[in-house]
Amino acid sequence: MARNDVNPVAAQGFQQAATVYEQARPSYPDEVIDFIKSLHEKPDVIIDLGAGTGKLTRLLAPLGAREIIAIEPVEAMRENLKTIPIITKIVDGTAEHIPFEDNSIDMIISAQAFHWFANHQALAEFNRVLKSNGLLVLLWNIDDSSKKEWAKNISEYIDSFRPNKTPRYKEMVWKEAFNNQNYFSPLQHKEFPNTRRITRDLALNRILSTSFVAALPPEQQKKLIDDVKKRLENYDEIRDMKEFDMEYRTDVYWSSPLKSSST
C-alpha cells in the first residue's frame, strides 16, 4: 500500500494479518461500551476511525446512532467490515483526511489506532468534522500480564523484532499530540479490566497479528513462533495448559473539541 499518510509498517503488517487480527485480538468489555454511551446523549453520527476488522465497531449498536461510519485505510481490514450489518458506510480514508463536512459528526471513536496518527494535523481534522458538543474517544486493549515472568519474557523477545520508531501505545509518545494545541480539551482517562480466556494457538496468532511481526518474511515469522513455543515450554506454570487467562485492561480516553467562536 503506497499512501503517504499511512505508516508503512501498519500498512504492510495489517494488510497481511487481517485474518489473524480478527481471530486473535481481544474484544471490549460491555462496561466499556456502557461507559462510552454515558459520555454522550445518543450521538446521531459516529465515526469509528481506523476501524480495522471491526472488533469495536460491531459493539456500537447500544449507542443508538443513526449512522455508524467505519473509516479504514487497509483493504484487507475493510473486507471484514462488510460482514457487520450495523455499519452504514465503509470509507477508505485516513485520520488526516476525513471526507465529511464541517460540524457533521457527533463522535469519533478510535480503538487500537491513534498512536499510528498522533499528530496535530489529525487533531485539526477531528476538530473540523466534530460538532461543538461532539466527542473524541480513544481506546486501547493492553496486555497487563507482564507481572507474570513467562509473559514478560515473551513480550521482551517479541519487542526485540520491532523496528526503531514504530509507534506503540504503551510508550505514551502519542500523548504529545495533545501538547501545545488548541483543538481539544485535556484528555480524561478511565481503565477497565478485560481478562480473556485463550488457547495456546490463539496466543500465537495474537503475536502474528502484531504489525511488525506480520510484516516479517514468512521464514522469520516461523522462527519467531517456534522460539515462543520453546519459551512457553520452559515455564511450569503453563507448560501443560491448553488454555490460560490473558490479563488485558482497556484504557479509555476522551476529549471535547475546542471550537472557535466563529465556528
N, C-alpha and C positions, 0 to 999 in steps of 0.2 A: 504494500500500500504506500503510495508516494504522495503523502499530504504533509505540507509543511507544518501544520498546526496539530499534528498527532505525533506523540513521542514514538520513534521507530521501534523501540523495544516493546511498547504496548501494542503497536500496530501489528508487528510480526507475531509476537507471542500469542496474543488473544485471537488472531486470525487462525492460528494453528491449534489452539487449545480450547476452542469454543465448546466442544462436546464434553471434555473432561471438566471444564469450568462449570457447566450446568449440572453435571453429575456430582461433583465433589465439593463445591463451595457451600458453606452453611447458609441456611435461610435466616430469617429475622424473627425474634420472639413476638408474640401477639402484643406484649406490653409495649414494645417499641411502636407498633402501628397505632395503638391506643394513645400513646403519648403524642405522636405526630398529629393525630386527629385533634387532640386537645389544644394544639398551638394555633389553630386557625379554624374559624367557624365556617364549615362547609365551603372549601375552595371550589370554584367553578371550573377552572382550568389548571391542570397540574402538568409540569414537565418532569419526567424522570431523565436526568441528564447523564450520559454515559451509562445507559440502561443495561448494557451487557446482554446477558441471556434472559434478563427479566426476573432475576432472583427476588428483587424487591417489588418490581412493577406489578407482578401478579397478586401482591398482597394489598394493593392500594384501594380496592373497592370500598372498604368501610369508610373512606374519607368522603364518599358521596359526590365526587366531582363529575361534572357533565362530560368533560374531556380529560383523558389521560394520554399524554403525548410522550412517546419514547424516542429520545434522540441518542443515536449510537453510530459512531463512525466506522466500526469494523463490520464488514459484510457478513462474516460467518456468525457473529453475535446477533446481527439483525434477523437472520434466518430463524433463530429460536424465538424471537419476539412475535413472529407471525402466528404462533400457536396460542397466544394469550388473548382471549376474547375481549377483555376489558380495555385493551389498548385501542384508542380511537384513531391514532395516527402514528406511523413509524417514520422517522426522519433520519436521513443520512446527513449528520451535521456534527458540529463541534461546539465547545463552550464559547469560543471567541466569535462565532458567527451563528447566532440563533435566528432562524428565519421566521420571526414573528414580530408583530407590530409593537410599538412602544406601549407600555402600560396595559398589556393584554393578558398577563399571566398572574395567577394568584399564588402559586407555589412552585419553586424549583427544588427538586429533591435530587441529590446525587449520592449514590451509595458506592463505596469502594473505588471512587474515581477522582475526587477533587485534587488529590496530590499530583495527578498527571497534568493538570492545567491550572495550577495555583499561581495566578498572575493577575495584575491589575486590569489587563485587557478583558479577561473573563469576568471579573467583578463588575467592570463597567457595562458589559453586555447584559449581565444578570440584572443590574440596576435599571437598565433601559427597558427591558421587557416586563419586569415585575410591576404590578400595580403599587400604589402608595402604601396600601395595607398588606402588601404581599410578604412572602417569607422565603428565605433560603434555608434549606435543611441539608446538612451533610452527615453521612453515616459511614461507619466502618465496623466490620466484624474483625476482631483482633484475637489472635491466638494468645490465650492467657495461661498456657500450660508450662511456661518457662521455669516455674519453680520446681518442676519435675526434671530430674537430671537427664533422663533419656530424651525428653522433648527439647531441652536446652542444647544438648549435644547435636541433635539432628538439625535444629534450627540454625546453629552456628555453621554447620557443614554446608547447608543449602545456601546460606548467605555468602559463603566464600565464592560462589559462582556469579554473584550479582555484579554487573558492570559498574564501574565508578559513576556516580552521579545519577544512577537510576532512581527516580523518586520513590519514596516509601512513606506511608502514613506514619509509622511509629517513630520516625526520626523527627517529626513535627516541624520540618522545614516549611511545609505547606502553610503553616500559620503566619509566616512572614508576609504573605499576600495581604493580610488584613492590617498590616502596619502602614502608617503614612498614606492612608487613603480616605476618601470621603464618600464612598459608595455604600458602605454597610456599617451598621452599629456593631459594637463589640460582640464577639462570639459568646454564646452561653453554651453550657455543656452538661450532659447527664449521661450516665452509663448504666447498662443493664446486663445482668448475667445471661449467658447464652450457651449452656452446656449441650453438646451433641454427642450421641452415641454413634460411633462409626466403626466400620470394618477396617481391617488392615489394608485391603485393596483400595478402599475409599481414601484412606490416609495417603497412600502412594499417589493416587490420582489428584488429591489436593495439592501435592507437591508439583505434579506435572502441569497443574493449572496456573502456576506462578509464571508471570510474564517472562522473566529472564530465563527460567528453566525451559519453558515452551519454545523459546527462541533458539535453544541449543541444537546442534546437529543431533540426529537420532542416536548415533553411537555414543555420544557423550551423555545424552539423556539416559540411555540404558545403563551406562556405567554408574551414573549418579544414583539411580533407583536400586541397582544391585548393591551399592555401598550402603544405602539406607537400610535395606533389608538385613544386611550383615550387622549393622549397628543395632538394629532392633533386637537381634538375637543375643546381644551382649548384656541385656538387662533382664534380670529375673522377673522384675515387676510385670513385664508384658510379653515375655518370650513365648508363652503358650496361649496367649489370649487372642482369640479371633476377633473380638470386639473390645473396644475400650472407649472411655469418655474423653472427648476433646473439650477442654475448658476454654470457650471463647467468651469475650464480652463484646457488647455492641456499644460503641461510642456514638452519641448523637450530639451534634452541634447545630445551633440555629441562630439566625441573624435577620434583621429587618433592613430593607433598603432605605437609604437616606436620600430623599428626593429634594431637589431644589424647589424653591417657591414658585418658579415659572413652569414646573412640570405639571 
